[in-house]
């Protein structure tokens, strides 16, 4: 019998397990093999691997310091903004940590309390309610296992099985498909590139340099010729000087884009949601690590007083996340409305030469 079972060991799940692992009996499940030197499951998170200022701030608040071997070259201090719709370009100063996302997740797992029962290479299947809590079922190394727990926490991202089970798809944030390809590129580009083009997406695309590679990604609407639009994006960028000849690998994932505060959902009964599973992700940039760490911190704080009433306390704690999502949505038109974006970029406000 566990006190808390956490499904997903990304930043939200791992941080929660770290914060509560000495107080509660915790089961942590993840489909990836996050501890083995020769993992059976090589799946990586489809992520650009940039640690934004908001994420840096919450990491400082948590009293953590990132090991230098997680960082990769080059470190980035500027965003090159390319507006293909309006044929405009600007450079803005921003501060990101460029990192290896897989190593980041493995580091978070490495600092968990020894008492946390980690089941990696595991797939969550379902749950049923029982007296005093829930019985969950998952496969571990191909074998089906059941476990009893008082609380379940969904930290399983935009494809959260737990959210689908308890919300009945009500108020689900808009879902996009993130396609990201890696290309050999021996030259360092000293900036993160953000690309806007309404023909491709009403969200945005990105280029990130990482050691000897270049990552090209785009957030695209499902069932709207996503692969075709991604290829059009590559063609357009090739025409302005980028080279995408030597592709190494392709990654993909669903991402949420909450356009209403009501789409942020923390769960019900004794089932809580954190990170992107709750809809905690930036609607303007799709940055999610800061929200994952912050929401898991608030849930951990709500559990400090015990399990009884924890969800009500968690709901009080996440008020600033709701406010942040509201503000980000109010700011989004300046980025995603072609006319407003054109006016902002032409003004040159806050841009650098």
Buried (B, 14 or more C-beta within 10 A) or exposed (E): EBBBBBBBBBBBBBBBBBBBBEBBBBBBBBBBBBEEEEBEBEEBBBBBBBBBEBBBEBBEEBEBEBEEEBBBEBEBEBBBBBBBBBEBBBBBEBEBBBBBBBBBBBBBBEEBEEEBBBBBBBBBEEBEEEEEBBBBBBBBEEEEBEBBBBBBBBBBBBBBBBBEEBBEEEBBBBEBBBBBBBBEBEEEBEBBBBBBBEEBBBBBBBBBBBEBBBBBBBBBBEEEEBEEBBEBBBEBBEEEEBEBEEEEEEBBBBBBBBBBBEBBBBBEEBBBBBBBBBBBBBBBBBBBBBBBBBBBBBBBBBBEEEBEEBBEBBBEBBEEBBEBBBEBBEEBEEBBBEEEBBEBBEEEEEBEE
